[in-house]
Structure formats: C-alpha cells, structure tokens
Amino acid sequence: MTAHIIDGKASAATLRERVASHVSHLKQTYGITPGLAVVLVGEDPASQVYVRSKEKQTIEAGMNSYEHKLPAGTTAGELLALINQLNNDPQVHGILVQLPLPEHLDEMLMINAIALAKDVDGFHISNAGLLATGQKGMVPCTPLGCLMMLREHYGSLSGLNAVVIGRSNIVGKPMAQLLLRDNCSVTMVHSRTQNLAEIVSRADIVAAALGRPLFIQGEWIKPGATVIDVGINRIDQGDGIMRLVGDVDYEAAKNIAGAITPVPGGVGPMTIACLLANTVTACCRSHSFPEPAGLTA
C-alpha cells in the first residue's frame, strides 16, 4: 500500500487564504495593515530566492512588505541600529533577519535584539522559553507548519507516540514542545542516539529534522505511521544534476508509511505561510485585537 501524500502546497494555499481573509478584516474593521520587515545581509543565493518568495507572498496576502538588503560587510552596530529602528516602527509588526548571516555577525545577538512581540520567526530566547513552559509566544514557522499538517491529517494527536529526529533550536526542540502540548508522548533523538532504528520503528509520528540526506531508512518506519520530513538536502544524482531530497528515504518509506510529506512540496511551502500567519497574529496582539482562529498553535 502506498502512503497518503501530504500535500504541503495545498495546505499552504489554504492557510494563505485564511491569512488574506484576516488581513482584509483588519483593514476594513480597524484600518490596520499588518507589516513584515525582512532583513537580508549579503548575497547568499538561496537566501535571496527565499526572501523574494516571502516578499511576493506577503504582498499577495494584502500585507505591507518592507525589504532591507544590506551588504555582506555590514557591521554589527549597523545591523543592530536597523533592528532597533524596525522595533520602534509602528507600521512593522513582524521582523525577520534572514539566516545565515555572514560569519562576522553573531546570529543569536541579532535574533535576541528583535522586539519579542515582533519576532515572527519565533527564535528569540524568550519566545523559546515561553513555548517550553506552555505559555503564549511566537512559535517557529517550520514546526508550526508541521503541527498544522499533522492536525489536519489526524484531527487529534492525543495519545500518539511521536519521535522527533534532530535537536536544533529552530526545528527539533520546538517541534517536540508543540507535540507535547498536543498530548503526544514524545521521544527526541539525534544522529548519535543508540538503537535509533528501533526507537523510530515504534513511532506513530516521525518528524525528521536532521539535515542528513536519506538518513532515515524506509524499513525503520512503523507500518501506517505518519512521516513529516523537514530535511532539504541537495545531492548529485551522478550525472552532475542536483536534486532535492529529504532526511527520509522517501521511495522506500512511502510503501510502508500511512502518510508522508514529499521533498520538495511538503513542509517547505508551509514555512512561509506560517510566517505570514505569525505576522497577522503579532499585529493583532500589538493592538489588543481578538486573535484570529486557525493561525497559530
């Protein structure tokens, strides 16, 4: 039996429609337009593509987009000054500093300089603490998108056994926290975990965010389990042509799993859609408006 393919593009399109509807409501009811500021430092090609996509989708949702492109040689003081300016701009409700930054810039320093309420990436140390302690904060976009797809597939996640593979601050740790909040029993593992295959084989949900291409083997998957593959890796097919693959051996796993996200077309589209959703949520919170349903965890 072939697994149900979880269509991240379709889920993201539905979420963007909800975002656009809420944006229209904010404009008509309060005369407020949510604004997202994206800061790009340097000329990283992948970051440039990602930022263009964010800007396009922000505008399509009816929001204001403020793009700040800075040269690779930008100093820490110059970047901090821009972040402070955006923190104090009432037209800006969300701030995103595109990662990675040039090596001479301290990423955590810059992330933690963003006003807590405008940290729509959810990376600020205080937002991480709020999530870990079950309080209301901004939730990182990729784990939020994964959670939304899982809820859409299952309805309730209560009582399911979940394994999160990867322990990054951006995906692995917040993913585990979100699954715990939805009453899953969560095991967190990584590349150095002993008996990894055995642990994965007991999971109803496998969330792979390791950053190692095709690392999770198909035979590790419990029959009927749901696989959420966060990995985005470029590999050479052998003819010089690069292709995108996830952390899971998709071709093998899709014949065992009950449901699986493809790469590309799975988690990726949901990340930007959740960024837009977080910006609307941040706008509502900043003005003490009722928070829109269906846009956050």
Buried (B, 14 or more C-beta within 10 A) or exposed (E): EEBEBBBBBEBBEBBBEBBBBBBEBBBEEEEBBBBBBBBBBBEBEEBBEBBEEBBEBBEEBBBBBBBBBBEEEBEBEBBBEBBEEBBEBEEBBBBBBBBEBBEEBEBEEBBBBBBBBBBBBBBBEEBBEBBBEEEEBBBBBBBBBBBBBBBEBBEEBEEBBBBBBBBBEBBBBBBBBBBBBBEBBBBBBBEEBEEBEEBBBEBBBBBBBBBBBBBBBBEBBBEEBBBBBBBBBEEEEEEEEEEBBBBBBBEBBBEBBBBBBBBBBBBBBBBBBBBBBBBBBBBBBBEEBEEBEEBBB
